[in-house]
Amino acid sequence: MVAFVFTTREELERHEPKSYDEVVNNKQSQNWIATMNNELSFLYKNGSWVLADNPKGKKLVTCKWLFKLKEGIPGVEHAIFKARLVGRSFTQCEGIDYN
């Protein structure tokens, strides 16, 4: 129980955003937005996705941003901001939206 309390307190102190709205309203928004731009450019450079038209009658795969703040060693390294864009493939049904 004590370990849970310490873990919860650490998470509250570093406050990782849960959504894009929280990123925009965060006092460290410049760091988060730069990290998001890096992630998008990386995905585009690797050919992970292309912009396409939405086929009629089909659901699109939605995406969600995941954010993580890794604390650096005080006096040695800065905090590392991580942002990942993940596809939520569970929004489609096999046989209806694909194949």
C-alpha positions as CSV (number, residue, x, y, z in Angstrom):
1,M,0.0,0.0,0.0
2,V,2.9,2.4,0.8
3,A,4.5,1.8,-2.6
4,F,1.2,2.7,-4.3
5,V,1.0,6.0,-2.4
6,F,4.6,6.9,-3.3
7,T,4.0,6.0,-7.0
8,T,0.8,8.0,-7.1
9,R,2.4,11.0,-5.5
10,E,5.3,10.9,-8.0
11,E,2.8,10.8,-10.9
12,L,0.9,13.8,-9.6
13,E,4.1,15.8,-9.1
14,R,5.4,15.3,-12.7
15,H,1.9,15.5,-14.3
16,E,2.0,13.8,-17.7
17,P,-0.7,15.2,-20.0
18,K,-3.5,12.7,-20.8
19,S,-4.8,14.6,-23.9
20,Y,-3.9,17.2,-26.5
21,D,-5.9,19.8,-24.6
22,E,-3.8,19.2,-21.5
23,V,-0.7,19.7,-23.6
24,V,-1.8,23.0,-24.9
25,N,-2.7,24.2,-21.5
26,N,0.4,22.9,-19.8
27,K,3.1,25.3,-18.6
28,Q,5.6,23.1,-20.5
29,S,3.6,23.1,-23.7
30,Q,6.5,24.2,-25.9
31,N,8.5,21.1,-25.0
32,W,5.5,18.8,-25.5
33,I,4.6,20.3,-28.9
34,A,8.2,20.1,-30.1
35,T,8.2,16.4,-29.1
36,M,4.9,15.8,-30.9
37,N,6.3,17.5,-34.1
38,N,9.4,15.3,-33.9
39,E,7.2,12.2,-33.6
40,L,5.1,13.2,-36.6
41,S,8.1,14.0,-38.8
42,F,9.6,10.6,-37.8
43,L,6.5,8.8,-38.8
44,Y,6.2,10.7,-42.1
45,K,9.9,10.2,-42.9
46,N,9.6,6.4,-42.3
47,G,6.5,6.1,-44.5
48,S,4.4,4.9,-41.7
49,W,1.3,6.7,-43.0
50,V,0.1,8.6,-46.0
51,L,-2.7,11.1,-46.4
52,A,-5.6,9.5,-48.2
53,D,-9.3,10.2,-48.8
54,N,-11.9,8.5,-46.5
55,P,-13.7,5.7,-48.4
56,K,-17.4,6.1,-48.1
57,G,-19.1,3.9,-45.6
58,K,-15.9,2.9,-43.8
59,K,-14.6,3.8,-40.4
60,L,-11.2,5.4,-40.0
61,V,-8.7,4.2,-37.6
62,T,-8.5,6.9,-34.9
63,C,-5.3,7.9,-33.1
64,K,-4.4,8.9,-29.6
65,W,-1.3,10.7,-28.2
66,L,0.5,9.1,-25.3
67,F,2.8,11.3,-23.2
68,K,5.6,10.3,-20.9
69,L,7.9,12.5,-18.9
70,K,11.2,10.9,-17.9
71,E,13.0,12.7,-15.1
72,G,16.7,13.2,-15.7
73,I,19.4,13.1,-13.2
74,P,19.5,16.4,-11.3
75,G,22.5,18.4,-12.3
76,V,23.5,15.9,-15.0
77,E,20.7,15.6,-17.6
78,H,17.4,17.3,-18.3
79,A,14.0,15.8,-18.3
80,I,13.1,13.9,-21.4
81,F,9.7,14.5,-23.0
82,K,8.2,11.6,-25.0
83,A,5.2,11.6,-27.2
84,R,3.9,8.7,-29.2
85,L,1.0,8.7,-31.7
86,V,-0.7,5.3,-31.6
87,G,-3.5,4.0,-33.9
88,R,-6.6,2.6,-32.2
89,S,-7.3,-0.3,-34.6
90,F,-10.1,-1.6,-32.4
91,T,-12.3,1.1,-34.0
92,Q,-12.7,-1.0,-37.1
93,C,-14.4,-4.4,-37.7
94,E,-12.8,-7.1,-39.9
95,G,-15.0,-7.9,-43.0
96,I,-16.8,-4.5,-42.7
97,D,-14.1,-1.9,-42.7
98,Y,-11.2,-3.9,-44.2
99,N,-10.7,-7.1,-46.2
